[in-house]
Amino acid sequence: MTYNLLKGKKGIIFGALNDMSIAWKVAERAHEEGASFVLTNTPVSIRMGEIHKLAEACNAPVIPADATSTEDLENLIRQAMEHFGGKFDFILHSIGMSLNVRKGRTYDDLDYAYLMKTLDISAISFHKVLQTARKLDAINDWGSVVALSYVAAQRTLYGYNDMADAKSMLESIARSFGYIYGRDKKIRVNTISQSPTLTTAGSGVKGIDALMDFTDRMSPLGNASADECADYCITLFSDLTKKVTMQNLFHDGGFSNMGMSYKAMNMYNKGLDNFQLTD
Ligand SMILES: NC(=O)c1ccc[n+]([C@@H]2O[C@H](COP(=O)([O-])OP(=O)(O)OC[C@H]3O[C@@H](n4cnc5c(N)ncnc54)[C@H](O)[C@@H]3O)[C@@H](O)[C@H]2O)c1
């Protein structure tokens, strides 16, 4: 079902790698809802991924940018403004990566150079995007900026590693910049805290299958899919959510407010028969 919610709106979408990416689904939905946008990702992801297929389907230009480079971001935003003939209305930041996770370094054995990269790519890049857009006065009044987060920012989940620290920082940046951008330009800044989702980044999370099964059993509405996340993003880019800002919005079927569910309790009881406490 389409509602023309983004008719006439323009934006930049970061992070569509392949058709499993949350950003890919957001681009498809934004296109259906009447938006025009620029797609961006790192040069290597553009070479290795399938973004050109999406670009063709959505009639969107692809402009490479490493979101940790302010020079790349400036170039991207300037080119996007040239393409649109002026300012635009929304940005999706759908970016995350941890070298510690990739290289199998546990949270009590972090490589600190990798940690700095995790924070730069997964959190500080959001500040860089916001600061560059503001300096170039690139976003229309009442525009909307959304980044994707995860409940590990608030609660400890086995195996999420230094990405938990990155997500805490990401959500903090949304609040701090949301104040400034709201005050000066009526631009809203929010994060969506999404259920675990099977994507390339999601597959990097330790035990993702078991985690997804657990969160699904714990959530009264079940896990939220990437398509459902895209729907939620569309509402935040639309004019229907003009006074929502500086929020971390849970999109997780209710998981974040659960303690124990009937379904999870049943599994726990079964598993307990074979469970031996070793320490
Ligand atoms: N998959 C999940 O379980 C889940 C749950 C909650 C939140 N999220 C968040 O959703 C967002 C999107 O992830 P996804 O699950 O769609 O996976 P994905 O792997 O499809 O997307 C991650 C994207 O980040 C991009 N990226 C990495 N380094 C970059 C850089 N330096 N500059 C620009 N782009 C860069 C990658 O190229 C890729 O397109 C991430 O912030 C992720 O943490 C994912």
The ligand as an ORCA input file, in Angstrom:
! r2SCAN-3c Opt
* xyz 0 1
  N      20.888     -5.970     11.170
  C      20.574     -5.784     12.441
  O      20.352     -6.730     13.221
  C      20.448     -4.382     12.967
  C      19.707     -4.150     14.154
  C      19.652     -2.841     14.663
  C      20.326     -1.816     13.997
  N      21.036     -2.093     12.854
  C      21.770     -1.008     12.207
  O      21.240     -0.786     10.931
  C      22.240     -0.118     10.141
  C      22.325     -0.782      8.767
  O      22.827     -2.078      8.874
  P      22.231     -3.318      8.067
  O      21.788     -4.305      9.100
  O      21.274     -2.882      7.030
  O      23.542     -3.962      7.419
  P      24.331     -3.651      6.040
  O      25.604     -4.403      6.180
  O      23.485     -3.967      4.882
  O      24.600     -2.075      6.099
  C      25.703     -1.489      6.741
  C      26.214     -0.443      5.783
  O      27.243      0.381      6.382
  C      28.077      0.778      5.299
  N      29.344      1.343      5.773
  C      30.318      0.727      6.493
  N      31.344      1.573      6.686
  C      31.003      2.749      6.092
  C      31.638      4.004      5.957
  N      32.862      4.238      6.470
  N      31.014      4.995      5.261
  C      29.775      4.786      4.713
  N      29.123      3.611      4.825
  C      29.720      2.616      5.508
  C      28.273     -0.545      4.561
  O      28.865     -0.371      3.290
  C      26.852     -1.057      4.516
  O      26.172     -0.591      3.371
  C      23.524     -0.162     10.968
  O      23.669      1.049     11.688
  C      23.237     -1.287     11.933
  O      24.025     -1.225     13.106
  C      21.093     -3.338     12.318
*
